[in-house]
Amino acid sequence: MKLSENAKIAIVRLSALGDVCHAMSVVTAIRKRYPNAEITWITGKLEADLVSMMPDIKIVTYQKSSGLKGMLAIRKQFINESFDVLLHMQWSSRASLLTRMLKAKTRIGFAKSHSREKQHWFVNTLAPEPRGRHVLDTLMSMAEAIDVPHAKPSWQLEVPKRQTELPNDYIIINPCGSKVTKNWTLEGYRKLIEHLISKGEKVVLTGGPTKTEIEFVNAIAQGYELDNLVGKTSIKELTAVIRDAKLIISPDTGPAHIATVVNTPMVGLYALSNPERTGPYYGQASVVSVYQMLAEKEYGKPISDIPWASTVHDPEAMSYISYEAVLEKVNNALEDLN
């Protein structure tokens, strides 16, 4: 379906940071195809700080905690507007209900094979089957539904100058995921930091402001000379810090995907989800993964016979990642930079 050059396009993708990073590449492609379109993106408050670095995007924030009241406020805000197309980019009943607060001629959802939580009930057009198996490919199928040519994912951001004073050529370790089950081991992180410092590398720790995360990272950092920025940066400043790093080491979480957006090399640590589906889009070779081993153990069948989106539920899954495997990937990444 081809849109008019000045079409009004609504994007609904509320969270999380990693998936918003993927969606940003889709919106970048849409902007290239329709440079005069008016694009409105409804997203979460935290995610809005990331999206705000994209040029010429109207951002509307929705706080999940505001519930129906927040949805009705958005309906009131757009009561006199109608969109040519709405791209429903989130698998959740909350997001589906939110889309009904907006008037749109065409509402595009994922292909039926990729629909979840009855998303197809809330749309009138389905995107084509994704060309690849990564989450980003699934999101990109939305753009193809409005005549955006399939292309290599790219991002266009206006990242501000970094304000935090840091040493030159630093390495970021982002220890925590959105859930504690995504965190690698305290012992593993400390051994890695000790190794890097012994090699003359400068280490910077990043992460969010939660009490659990701060306590875990403080335990990791204890006794070492490094820069601990956990809980001290905004999303924009974190993006600048990641952009200026020479390498980031992280489990499957937002900063790992921000690294892809700003073209910073990374080593990803994966156990709970398939890195071929949720890992760094351009960095599969730098992933340390025990997902296949644990998934086959849990489901009792070969990985080829397990549904693509299946996850591992063992709360100790990340502990199966060996220090030696991580060290090898880190050393290889550093050699590639030299």
C-alpha positions in Angstrom: 0.0 0.0 0.0 1.5 3.3 -1.1 0.9 6.4 1.0 0.6 10.0 -0.1 3.8 11.9 0.3 2.4 14.0 3.2 0.6 11.1 4.9 -0.1 11.2 8.6 1.5 8.1 10.3 1.0 6.9 13.8 3.4 4.5 15.5 2.5 2.6 18.7 5.5 1.0 20.4 5.5 1.6 24.1 8.5 -0.4 25.4 11.1 -1.8 26.0 14.3 0.1 25.2 15.7 -2.8 23.1 12.5 -3.2 21.0 12.2 0.6 20.6 15.8 0.5 19.2 14.6 -2.0 16.6 11.5 0.1 15.8 13.7 3.2 15.4 15.3 1.6 12.4 11.9 1.0 10.9 10.9 4.6 11.4 14.2 5.7 9.9 13.3 3.7 6.8 9.8 5.1 6.7 11.2 8.6 6.9 13.5 8.0 4.0 10.6 6.7 1.9 8.2 9.4 3.0 10.3 12.5 3.9 7.3 14.8 4.0 5.1 12.5 6.1 3.9 13.6 9.6 5.0 10.8 12.0 3.6 10.6 15.5 5.1 8.0 17.9 3.3 7.0 21.1 5.8 5.4 23.5 6.7 5.2 27.2 8.4 8.0 29.1 11.8 6.3 29.4 11.7 5.3 25.7 10.6 8.8 24.7 14.1 10.1 25.7 15.6 7.7 23.2 13.2 8.4 20.4 13.6 12.2 21.0 17.0 11.9 19.4 15.4 11.1 16.1 14.8 14.2 13.9 11.3 15.3 13.0 9.2 12.9 15.0 6.3 14.0 17.1 6.4 12.1 20.4 3.5 11.4 22.7 4.2 9.6 26.0 2.0 7.1 27.7 2.7 5.9 31.2 1.6 2.3 31.7 0.8 3.2 35.3 -1.8 5.7 34.1 -4.0 2.9 32.8 -7.3 3.7 31.1 -7.1 7.3 32.4 -4.0 7.9 30.4 -5.5 6.3 27.3 -8.5 8.5 27.5 -6.2 11.5 27.8 -4.6 10.5 24.5 -8.0 10.1 22.9 -8.9 13.6 24.0 -5.6 14.9 22.7 -6.3 13.4 19.2 -10.1 13.8 19.1 -10.0 16.0 16.1 -7.2 14.2 14.2 -7.2 11.1 11.9 -4.2 9.2 10.7 -3.8 7.7 7.3 -2.2 4.6 8.8 -1.4 3.3 12.3 1.4 0.8 12.7 0.6 -1.4 15.7 4.2 -2.5 16.7 3.6 -4.1 20.0 2.4 -7.5 21.1 0.3 -6.6 24.1 -3.4 -6.1 25.0 -2.6 -2.8 26.6 -1.0 -1.5 23.4 -3.9 -2.9 21.4 -6.5 -1.0 23.6 -4.4 2.1 23.3 -4.5 2.0 19.5 -8.3 2.2 19.7 -8.0 5.7 21.2 -6.7 6.9 17.8 -8.7 7.4 14.6 -7.0 5.7 11.6 -8.1 4.6 8.2 -5.7 1.7 8.0 -4.4 -0.2 11.1 -1.6 -2.5 10.4 -0.6 -5.4 12.6 1.9 -8.3 12.4 1.4 -11.2 10.0 -1.0 -13.7 11.6 1.9 -16.1 12.2 3.5 -13.5 14.4 0.4 -12.1 16.1 0.1 -12.4 19.9 -2.5 -11.5 22.5 -5.1 -11.3 19.8 -3.4 -8.3 18.2 -5.1 -9.2 14.8 -8.5 -8.3 16.4 -7.5 -4.7 16.6 -6.2 -4.1 13.0 -7.7 -4.2 9.6 -4.5 -5.0 7.6 -1.7 -7.5 8.2 1.9 -7.0 7.4 3.6 -9.5 5.1 5.6 -12.4 6.5 8.9 -11.1 7.8 11.9 -11.6 5.6 14.1 -12.7 8.6 13.7 -14.3 12.0 15.0 -11.4 14.1 12.6 -9.2 16.0 13.8 -6.3 13.9 12.8 -8.1 10.7 9.3 -8.6 12.1 9.0 -4.9 12.9 10.4 -4.0 9.4 7.6 -6.0 7.8 5.3 -3.2 8.9 7.3 -0.7 6.8 7.1 -3.0 3.8 3.3 -3.0 4.2 3.3 0.7 3.3 5.6 0.4 0.3 8.9 1.0 2.1 11.6 -1.0 0.2 13.4 -3.7 2.1 16.8 -2.5 3.0 19.6 -3.0 5.5 18.5 -1.6 8.8 20.0 1.8 9.7 19.5 4.5 12.3 19.5 8.3 12.2 20.0 9.9 15.6 21.2 13.3 16.8 23.1 12.1 19.9 24.3 15.0 22.1 27.9 15.6 23.1 28.8 13.5 26.1 28.9 15.5 29.4 30.5 12.9 31.6 34.3 13.1 31.9 35.7 9.6 31.1 39.1 8.3 30.1 40.0 7.7 26.5 39.3 4.3 24.9 37.2 2.9 27.7 35.3 -0.3 27.8 31.7 -0.4 29.1 30.4 -3.3 31.2 26.6 -3.1 31.6 26.1 -5.9 34.1 22.3 -6.0 34.5 19.3 -6.9 32.4 15.7 -5.8 33.0 15.3 -8.9 35.3 17.9 -10.3 37.7 17.7 -13.6 35.8 19.4 -11.9 32.9 22.4 -10.9 35.0 25.7 -12.8 34.6 27.5 -13.9 37.8 29.2 -11.5 40.3 32.4 -13.7 40.2 32.4 -13.6 36.4 32.1 -9.9 36.1 34.8 -9.3 38.8 37.3 -11.7 37.1 36.7 -9.9 33.8 37.2 -6.5 35.3 40.4 -7.7 37.0 41.7 -9.0 33.6 40.8 -5.9 31.7 42.5 -3.6 34.3 45.6 -5.8 34.3 45.8 -5.2 30.5 45.7 -1.5 31.0 42.0 -1.1 29.9 39.8 1.5 31.4 36.4 0.2 32.6 33.1 2.0 32.9 30.1 0.5 34.5 26.6 1.6 33.3 23.1 0.7 34.3 19.8 1.9 35.7 18.8 3.4 39.0 17.0 0.5 40.8 18.2 -0.4 44.2 18.8 -4.0 43.2 20.9 -2.9 40.2 22.9 -0.4 42.2 23.7 -2.9 45.0 24.8 -5.6 42.5 27.0 -3.2 40.5 28.6 -1.8 43.7 29.5 -5.3 44.7 31.1 -5.9 41.3 33.0 -2.6 41.5 34.3 -3.0 45.0 38.1 -2.6 45.3 38.6 -1.6 41.6 39.6 1.7 40.1 36.9 2.4 37.5 34.1 4.8 36.6 30.7 3.6 38.0 27.9 5.5 36.3 25.1 3.2 37.3 22.0 5.2 38.1 23.8 8.4 37.2 22.9 9.0 33.5 19.9 9.9 31.5 19.0 7.9 28.4 20.5 10.6 26.2 23.7 10.7 28.2 23.9 6.9 28.4 23.6 6.8 24.6 26.5 9.3 24.3 28.6 7.3 26.7 27.9 4.1 24.7 28.6 5.8 21.4 32.1 7.0 22.6 33.1 3.6 24.0 35.3 1.2 22.1 33.4 -1.9 23.4 30.4 -2.8 25.5 29.8 -6.1 27.3 26.2 -6.7 28.3 23.4 -9.2 28.7 20.2 -8.9 26.6 19.0 -5.4 27.6 18.5 -1.9 26.3 22.1 -0.6 26.3 23.2 -3.6 24.3 20.8 -2.6 21.5 21.7 1.1 21.9 25.2 -0.1 21.0 23.9 -1.4 17.7 22.1 1.9 17.0 25.3 4.0 17.6 27.6 1.4 15.9 29.7 0.4 19.0 31.1 -3.1 19.1 29.6 -5.3 21.7 29.9 -8.7 23.4 26.4 -10.1 24.3 25.7 -12.6 27.0 22.7 -14.8 26.2 21.0 -17.7 28.0 17.2 -17.0 28.3 16.3 -16.0 24.8 17.5 -16.9 21.3 20.2 -14.4 20.3 19.4 -15.0 16.6 16.0 -13.5 17.4 16.8 -10.9 20.1 20.5 -10.5 19.9 22.6 -7.7 18.3 21.4 -7.4 14.7 24.9 -7.0 13.3 26.9 -8.7 16.1 25.9 -12.4 16.2 29.6 -13.5 15.9 30.4 -11.7 19.2 27.6 -13.4 21.2 28.3 -15.8 24.0 25.2 -18.0 24.2 24.2 -21.1 26.2 20.6 -20.7 24.9 20.6 -23.7 22.6 22.0 -26.1 25.2 19.5 -24.9 27.9 16.5 -24.8 25.6 17.0 -28.3 24.3 17.4 -29.5 27.9 14.2 -27.8 29.0 12.0 -28.7 26.1 13.5 -32.1 25.4 13.9 -31.7 21.7 16.3 -30.3 19.1 16.4 -26.5 18.7 15.0 -26.8 15.2 11.8 -28.3 16.7 11.3 -25.7 19.3 9.1 -22.7 18.6 11.3 -19.7 17.5 10.2 -17.4 20.3 10.6 -20.0 23.1 12.5 -18.8 26.2 14.5 -20.6 28.9 12.9 -20.5 32.4 15.8 -21.7 34.5 16.5 -18.8 36.9 20.2 -19.9 37.0 20.6 -20.0 33.3 23.1 -17.2 33.0 25.5 -19.0 35.4 26.1 -21.6 32.7 28.0 -18.9 30.7 31.7 -19.6 31.5 34.2 -16.9 32.2 36.6 -18.5 29.6 33.9 -18.2 26.9 33.3 -14.5 27.7 37.0 -13.7 27.9 37.6 -15.3 24.5 35.0 -13.1 22.8 36.2 -10.0 24.6 39.8 -10.6 23.6 38.7 -11.3 20.0 36.7 -8.1 19.9 39.7 -6.1 21.3 42.0 -7.6 18.7 39.6 -6.6 15.9 39.8 -3.0 17.1 43.6 -2.9 17.0 
